[in-house]
Amino acid sequence: MTIGQALRKIRQNLDLTQKEMAANIVTRPFYAKVEAGKSRISADKLAAILFEHDVDITYF
């Protein structure tokens, strides 16, 4: 599973839109590219998104 696929699964489980998941940490268009596997996300931005939605980084 890719990072984008894992993010999509978590987002869907949380019943959030891409905009809500991006949470002013990254833009919605960039986030969509990450989910689609067309862009890479930095570790700090990924951690910030997970932290914002109370997702345990070790679970991720």
Phi and psi restraints in degrees (range 20) as a CNS / XPLOR table:
assign (resid 1 and name C) (resid 2 and name N)
       (resid 2 and name CA) (resid 2 and name C) 1.0 -83.9 20.0 2
assign (resid 2 and name N) (resid 2 and name CA)
       (resid 2 and name C) (resid 3 and name N) 1.0 168.1 20.0 2
assign (resid 2 and name C) (resid 3 and name N)
       (resid 3 and name CA) (resid 3 and name C) 1.0 -59.8 20.0 2
assign (resid 3 and name N) (resid 3 and name CA)
       (resid 3 and name C) (resid 4 and name N) 1.0 -43.4 20.0 2
assign (resid 3 and name C) (resid 4 and name N)
       (resid 4 and name CA) (resid 4 and name C) 1.0 -61.6 20.0 2
assign (resid 4 and name N) (resid 4 and name CA)
       (resid 4 and name C) (resid 5 and name N) 1.0 -42.4 20.0 2
assign (resid 4 and name C) (resid 5 and name N)
       (resid 5 and name CA) (resid 5 and name C) 1.0 -64.6 20.0 2
assign (resid 5 and name N) (resid 5 and name CA)
       (resid 5 and name C) (resid 6 and name N) 1.0 -40.7 20.0 2
assign (resid 5 and name C) (resid 6 and name N)
       (resid 6 and name CA) (resid 6 and name C) 1.0 -65.7 20.0 2
assign (resid 6 and name N) (resid 6 and name CA)
       (resid 6 and name C) (resid 7 and name N) 1.0 -41.6 20.0 2
assign (resid 6 and name C) (resid 7 and name N)
       (resid 7 and name CA) (resid 7 and name C) 1.0 -62.1 20.0 2
assign (resid 7 and name N) (resid 7 and name CA)
       (resid 7 and name C) (resid 8 and name N) 1.0 -42.9 20.0 2
assign (resid 7 and name C) (resid 8 and name N)
       (resid 8 and name CA) (resid 8 and name C) 1.0 -60.8 20.0 2
assign (resid 8 and name N) (resid 8 and name CA)
       (resid 8 and name C) (resid 9 and name N) 1.0 -44.8 20.0 2
assign (resid 8 and name C) (resid 9 and name N)
       (resid 9 and name CA) (resid 9 and name C) 1.0 -62.1 20.0 2
assign (resid 9 and name N) (resid 9 and name CA)
       (resid 9 and name C) (resid 10 and name N) 1.0 -45.4 20.0 2
assign (resid 9 and name C) (resid 10 and name N)
       (resid 10 and name CA) (resid 10 and name C) 1.0 -63.0 20.0 2
assign (resid 10 and name N) (resid 10 and name CA)
       (resid 10 and name C) (resid 11 and name N) 1.0 -44.9 20.0 2
assign (resid 10 and name C) (resid 11 and name N)
       (resid 11 and name CA) (resid 11 and name C) 1.0 -59.7 20.0 2
assign (resid 11 and name N) (resid 11 and name CA)
       (resid 11 and name C) (resid 12 and name N) 1.0 -44.2 20.0 2
assign (resid 11 and name C) (resid 12 and name N)
       (resid 12 and name CA) (resid 12 and name C) 1.0 -66.7 20.0 2
assign (resid 12 and name N) (resid 12 and name CA)
       (resid 12 and name C) (resid 13 and name N) 1.0 -37.9 20.0 2
assign (resid 12 and name C) (resid 13 and name N)
       (resid 13 and name CA) (resid 13 and name C) 1.0 -64.4 20.0 2
assign (resid 13 and name N) (resid 13 and name CA)
       (resid 13 and name C) (resid 14 and name N) 1.0 -32.9 20.0 2
assign (resid 13 and name C) (resid 14 and name N)
       (resid 14 and name CA) (resid 14 and name C) 1.0 -84.5 20.0 2
assign (resid 14 and name N) (resid 14 and name CA)
       (resid 14 and name C) (resid 15 and name N) 1.0 -4.6 20.0 2
assign (resid 14 and name C) (resid 15 and name N)
       (resid 15 and name CA) (resid 15 and name C) 1.0 57.8 20.0 2
assign (resid 15 and name N) (resid 15 and name CA)
       (resid 15 and name C) (resid 16 and name N) 1.0 48.1 20.0 2
assign (resid 15 and name C) (resid 16 and name N)
       (resid 16 and name CA) (resid 16 and name C) 1.0 -112.8 20.0 2
assign (resid 16 and name N) (resid 16 and name CA)
       (resid 16 and name C) (resid 17 and name N) 1.0 153.4 20.0 2
assign (resid 16 and name C) (resid 17 and name N)
       (resid 17 and name CA) (resid 17 and name C) 1.0 -80.7 20.0 2
assign (resid 17 and name N) (resid 17 and name CA)
       (resid 17 and name C) (resid 18 and name N) 1.0 168.4 20.0 2
assign (resid 17 and name C) (resid 18 and name N)
       (resid 18 and name CA) (resid 18 and name C) 1.0 -61.9 20.0 2
assign (resid 18 and name N) (resid 18 and name CA)
       (resid 18 and name C) (resid 19 and name N) 1.0 -38.7 20.0 2
assign (resid 18 and name C) (resid 19 and name N)
       (resid 19 and name CA) (resid 19 and name C) 1.0 -62.8 20.0 2
assign (resid 19 and name N) (resid 19 and name CA)
       (resid 19 and name C) (resid 20 and name N) 1.0 -42.9 20.0 2
assign (resid 19 and name C) (resid 20 and name N)
       (resid 20 and name CA) (resid 20 and name C) 1.0 -66.3 20.0 2
assign (resid 20 and name N) (resid 20 and name CA)
       (resid 20 and name C) (resid 21 and name N) 1.0 -38.2 20.0 2
assign (resid 20 and name C) (resid 21 and name N)
       (resid 21 and name CA) (resid 21 and name C) 1.0 -68.6 20.0 2
assign (resid 21 and name N) (resid 21 and name CA)
       (resid 21 and name C) (resid 22 and name N) 1.0 -37.4 20.0 2
assign (resid 21 and name C) (resid 22 and name N)
       (resid 22 and name CA) (resid 22 and name C) 1.0 -66.7 20.0 2
assign (resid 22 and name N) (resid 22 and name CA)
       (resid 22 and name C) (resid 23 and name N) 1.0 -28.7 20.0 2
assign (resid 22 and name C) (resid 23 and name N)
       (resid 23 and name CA) (resid 23 and name C) 1.0 46.5 20.0 2
assign (resid 23 and name N) (resid 23 and name CA)
       (resid 23 and name C) (resid 24 and name N) 1.0 43.6 20.0 2
assign (resid 23 and name C) (resid 24 and name N)
       (resid 24 and name CA) (resid 24 and name C) 1.0 59.9 20.0 2
assign (resid 24 and name N) (resid 24 and name CA)
       (resid 24 and name C) (resid 25 and name N) 1.0 18.1 20.0 2
assign (resid 24 and name C) (resid 25 and name N)
       (resid 25 and name CA) (resid 25 and name C) 1.0 -94.1 20.0 2
assign (resid 25 and name N) (resid 25 and name CA)
       (resid 25 and name C) (resid 26 and name N) 1.0 -43.9 20.0 2
assign (resid 25 and name C) (resid 26 and name N)
       (resid 26 and name CA) (resid 26 and name C) 1.0 -133.9 20.0 2
assign (resid 26 and name N) (resid 26 and name CA)
       (resid 26 and name C) (resid 27 and name N) 1.0 166.1 20.0 2
assign (resid 26 and name C) (resid 27 and name N)
       (resid 27 and name CA) (resid 27 and name C) 1.0 -74.2 20.0 2
assign (resid 27 and name N) (resid 27 and name CA)
       (resid 27 and name C) (resid 28 and name N) 1.0 155.3 20.0 2
assign (resid 27 and name C) (resid 28 and name N)
       (resid 28 and name CA) (resid 28 and name C) 1.0 -61.1 20.0 2
assign (resid 28 and name N) (resid 28 and name CA)
       (resid 28 and name C) (resid 29 and name N) 1.0 -43.3 20.0 2
assign (resid 28 and name C) (resid 29 and name N)
       (resid 29 and name CA) (resid 29 and name C) 1.0 -61.7 20.0 2
assign (resid 29 and name N) (resid 29 and name CA)
       (resid 29 and name C) (resid 30 and name N) 1.0 -39.3 20.0 2
assign (resid 29 and name C) (resid 30 and name N)
       (resid 30 and name CA) (resid 30 and name C) 1.0 -65.2 20.0 2
assign (resid 30 and name N) (resid 30 and name CA)
       (resid 30 and name C) (resid 31 and name N) 1.0 -43.8 20.0 2
assign (resid 30 and name C) (resid 31 and name N)
       (resid 31 and name CA) (resid 31 and name C) 1.0 -59.1 20.0 2
assign (resid 31 and name N) (resid 31 and name CA)
       (resid 31 and name C) (resid 32 and name N) 1.0 -41.4 20.0 2
assign (resid 31 and name C) (resid 32 and name N)
       (resid 32 and name CA) (resid 32 and name C) 1.0 -60.6 20.0 2
assign (resid 32 and name N) (resid 32 and name CA)
       (resid 32 and name C) (resid 33 and name N) 1.0 -39.1 20.0 2
assign (resid 32 and name C) (resid 33 and name N)
       (resid 33 and name CA) (resid 33 and name C) 1.0 -66.4 20.0 2
assign (resid 33 and name N) (resid 33 and name CA)
       (resid 33 and name C) (resid 34 and name N) 1.0 -36.3 20.0 2
assign (resid 33 and name C) (resid 34 and name N)
       (resid 34 and name CA) (resid 34 and name C) 1.0 -64.1 20.0 2
assign (resid 34 and name N) (resid 34 and name CA)
       (resid 34 and name C) (resid 35 and name N) 1.0 -47.2 20.0 2
assign (resid 34 and name C) (resid 35 and name N)
       (resid 35 and name CA) (resid 35 and name C) 1.0 -59.7 20.0 2
assign (resid 35 and name N) (resid 35 and name CA)
       (resid 35 and name C) (resid 36 and name N) 1.0 -37.2 20.0 2
assign (resid 35 and name C) (resid 36 and name N)
       (resid 36 and name CA) (resid 36 and name C) 1.0 -80.0 20.0 2
assign (resid 36 and name N) (resid 36 and name CA)
       (resid 36 and name C) (resid 37 and name N) 1.0 -6.3 20.0 2
assign (resid 36 and name C) (resid 37 and name N)
       (resid 37 and name CA) (resid 37 and name C) 1.0 80.2 20.0 2
assign (resid 37 and name N) (resid 37 and name CA)
       (resid 37 and name C) (resid 38 and name N) 1.0 17.4 20.0 2
assign (resid 37 and name C) (resid 38 and name N)
       (resid 38 and name CA) (resid 38 and name C) 1.0 -99.0 20.0 2
assign (resid 38 and name N) (resid 38 and name CA)
       (resid 38 and name C) (resid 39 and name N) 1.0 -9.2 20.0 2
assign (resid 38 and name C) (resid 39 and name N)
       (resid 39 and name CA) (resid 39 and name C) 1.0 -141.7 20.0 2
assign (resid 39 and name N) (resid 39 and name CA)
       (resid 39 and name C) (resid 40 and name N) 1.0 154.8 20.0 2
assign (resid 39 and name C) (resid 40 and name N)
       (resid 40 and name CA) (resid 40 and name C) 1.0 -104.5 20.0 2
assign (resid 40 and name N) (resid 40 and name CA)
       (resid 40 and name C) (resid 41 and name N) 1.0 146.0 20.0 2
assign (resid 40 and name C) (resid 41 and name N)
       (resid 41 and name CA) (resid 41 and name C) 1.0 -110.1 20.0 2
assign (resid 41 and name N) (resid 41 and name CA)
       (resid 41 and name C) (resid 42 and name N) 1.0 143.0 20.0 2
assign (resid 41 and name C) (resid 42 and name N)
       (resid 42 and name CA) (resid 42 and name C) 1.0 -71.7 20.0 2
assign (resid 42 and name N) (resid 42 and name CA)
       (resid 42 and name C) (resid 43 and name N) 1.0 156.0 20.0 2
assign (resid 42 and name C) (resid 43 and name N)
       (resid 43 and name CA) (resid 43 and name C) 1.0 -61.9 20.0 2
assign (resid 43 and name N) (resid 43 and name CA)
       (resid 43 and name C) (resid 44 and name N) 1.0 -37.7 20.0 2
assign (resid 43 and name C) (resid 44 and name N)
       (resid 44 and name CA) (resid 44 and name C) 1.0 -69.2 20.0 2
assign (resid 44 and name N) (resid 44 and name CA)
       (resid 44 and name C) (resid 45 and name N) 1.0 -37.6 20.0 2
assign (resid 44 and name C) (resid 45 and name N)
       (resid 45 and name CA) (resid 45 and name C) 1.0 -70.1 20.0 2
assign (resid 45 and name N) (resid 45 and name CA)
       (resid 45 and name C) (resid 46 and name N) 1.0 -39.6 20.0 2
assign (resid 45 and name C) (resid 46 and name N)
       (resid 46 and name CA) (resid 46 and name C) 1.0 -61.4 20.0 2
assign (resid 46 and name N) (resid 46 and name CA)
       (resid 46 and name C) (resid 47 and name N) 1.0 -47.1 20.0 2
assign (resid 46 and name C) (resid 47 and name N)
       (resid 47 and name CA) (resid 47 and name C) 1.0 -61.4 20.0 2
assign (resid 47 and name N) (resid 47 and name CA)
       (resid 47 and name C) (resid 48 and name N) 1.0 -39.6 20.0 2
assign (resid 47 and name C) (resid 48 and name N)
       (resid 48 and name CA) (resid 48 and name C) 1.0 -63.6 20.0 2
assign (resid 48 and name N) (resid 48 and name CA)
       (resid 48 and name C) (resid 49 and name N) 1.0 -41.8 20.0 2
assign (resid 48 and name C) (resid 49 and name N)
       (resid 49 and name CA) (resid 49 and name C) 1.0 -64.0 20.0 2
assign (resid 49 and name N) (resid 49 and name CA)
       (resid 49 and name C) (resid 50 and name N) 1.0 -46.5 20.0 2
assign (resid 49 and name C) (resid 50 and name N)
       (resid 50 and name CA) (resid 50 and name C) 1.0 -62.8 20.0 2
assign (resid 50 and name N) (resid 50 and name CA)
       (resid 50 and name C) (resid 51 and name N) 1.0 -43.4 20.0 2
assign (resid 50 and name C) (resid 51 and name N)
       (resid 51 and name CA) (resid 51 and name C) 1.0 -62.0 20.0 2
assign (resid 51 and name N) (resid 51 and name CA)
       (resid 51 and name C) (resid 52 and name N) 1.0 -42.3 20.0 2
assign (resid 51 and name C) (resid 52 and name N)
       (resid 52 and name CA) (resid 52 and name C) 1.0 -57.6 20.0 2
assign (resid 52 and name N) (resid 52 and name CA)
       (resid 52 and name C) (resid 53 and name N) 1.0 -32.0 20.0 2
assign (resid 52 and name C) (resid 53 and name N)
       (resid 53 and name CA) (resid 53 and name C) 1.0 -108.6 20.0 2
assign (resid 53 and name N) (resid 53 and name CA)
       (resid 53 and name C) (resid 54 and name N) 1.0 19.1 20.0 2
assign (resid 53 and name C) (resid 54 and name N)
       (resid 54 and name CA) (resid 54 and name C) 1.0 55.0 20.0 2
assign (resid 54 and name N) (resid 54 and name CA)
       (resid 54 and name C) (resid 55 and name N) 1.0 39.6 20.0 2
assign (resid 54 and name C) (resid 55 and name N)
       (resid 55 and name CA) (resid 55 and name C) 1.0 -97.0 20.0 2
assign (resid 55 and name N) (resid 55 and name CA)
       (resid 55 and name C) (resid 56 and name N) 1.0 124.3 20.0 2
assign (resid 55 and name C) (resid 56 and name N)
       (resid 56 and name CA) (resid 56 and name C) 1.0 -64.6 20.0 2
assign (resid 56 and name N) (resid 56 and name CA)
       (resid 56 and name C) (resid 57 and name N) 1.0 121.7 20.0 2
assign (resid 56 and name C) (resid 57 and name N)
       (resid 57 and name CA) (resid 57 and name C) 1.0 -63.9 20.0 2
assign (resid 57 and name N) (resid 57 and name CA)
       (resid 57 and name C) (resid 58 and name N) 1.0 -29.3 20.0 2
assign (resid 57 and name C) (resid 58 and name N)
       (resid 58 and name CA) (resid 58 and name C) 1.0 -72.4 20.0 2
assign (resid 58 and name N) (resid 58 and name CA)
       (resid 58 and name C) (resid 59 and name N) 1.0 -28.7 20.0 2
assign (resid 58 and name C) (resid 59 and name N)
       (resid 59 and name CA) (resid 59 and name C) 1.0 -69.0 20.0 2
assign (resid 59 and name N) (resid 59 and name CA)
       (resid 59 and name C) (resid 60 and name N) 1.0 -39.7 20.0 2
